[in-house]
Amino acid sequence: MKKFKIIMPLILALGLFALAGCAPRDHAPPTFEEQQAQAAKAQCSEEATAMNSEGVHNSSNPFWASYFEMCMHRLGVTDAELKKMWY
């Protein structure tokens, strides 16, 4: 019975810490510009993949990366915004 009195508060404390860790965090909603940049990223990823159907479909493929960057610039995304997305 004595062990139960010691262990039970520890279990409850661990449970509370676990629940606190899972609590939703307050994040600021994305700005209009961030939403537009994310939409452009999705569109350009699809277009770059369609244009370069062979090989890797990410920035390690120079053909895919070149088309992706050209598409992003065409949609008004700056180099600074591109770096913010990828790094």
C-alpha positions in Angstrom: 0.0 0.0 0.0 2.9 2.4 0.8 4.4 1.8 -2.7 1.0 2.6 -4.3 0.9 6.0 -2.5 4.4 6.8 -3.9 3.9 5.4 -7.4 0.4 6.7 -8.1 1.3 10.5 -7.9 4.3 9.8 -10.2 2.1 8.1 -12.7 -0.4 11.0 -12.6 2.4 13.6 -13.0 3.8 11.8 -16.0 0.3 11.6 -17.5 -0.1 15.4 -17.0 3.2 16.1 -18.7 2.3 13.8 -21.6 -1.0 15.6 -22.0 0.7 19.0 -21.9 3.1 17.9 -24.6 0.2 16.9 -26.9 -1.7 20.2 -26.4 -2.2 22.2 -29.6 0.2 25.0 -30.0 -0.9 28.5 -31.1 0.5 29.2 -34.5 -0.2 32.3 -36.4 -2.3 31.5 -39.5 -0.3 31.9 -42.8 -0.5 35.3 -44.5 -2.1 35.7 -47.9 1.4 35.9 -49.5 2.4 32.7 -47.7 -0.7 30.9 -48.9 -0.1 32.1 -52.4 3.5 30.9 -52.3 2.5 27.5 -51.0 -0.1 27.2 -53.8 2.6 28.1 -56.3 4.9 25.5 -54.8 2.3 22.8 -55.2 1.5 23.9 -58.8 5.1 24.2 -59.8 6.0 20.8 -58.3 3.3 19.1 -60.3 4.4 20.9 -63.5 8.1 20.2 -63.0 7.3 16.5 -62.4 5.1 16.4 -65.5 7.8 18.0 -67.6 10.6 15.8 -66.3 8.9 12.4 -65.8 12.2 10.4 -65.5 14.5 10.5 -62.6 14.2 12.1 -59.2 11.5 14.7 -58.7 13.2 17.1 -56.3 15.9 19.7 -56.2 18.7 17.2 -56.7 17.6 16.7 -60.3 18.9 19.8 -62.1 16.2 19.7 -64.9 13.4 19.4 -62.4 14.9 22.2 -60.2 15.4 24.5 -63.1 11.8 24.1 -64.3 10.5 24.5 -60.8 12.4 27.7 -60.2 11.3 29.1 -63.5 7.7 28.3 -62.7 7.9 29.9 -59.3 9.4 33.1 -60.7 6.7 33.1 -63.3 4.1 33.0 -60.5 5.8 35.9 -58.7 7.7 34.0 -56.0 11.1 35.7 -55.3 14.4 34.0 -54.6 14.2 35.1 -51.0 10.8 33.3 -50.6 12.2 30.2 -52.4 15.0 30.1 -49.9 12.6 30.5 -47.0 10.6 27.5 -48.3 13.5 25.2 -48.8 16.0 26.0 -46.1 
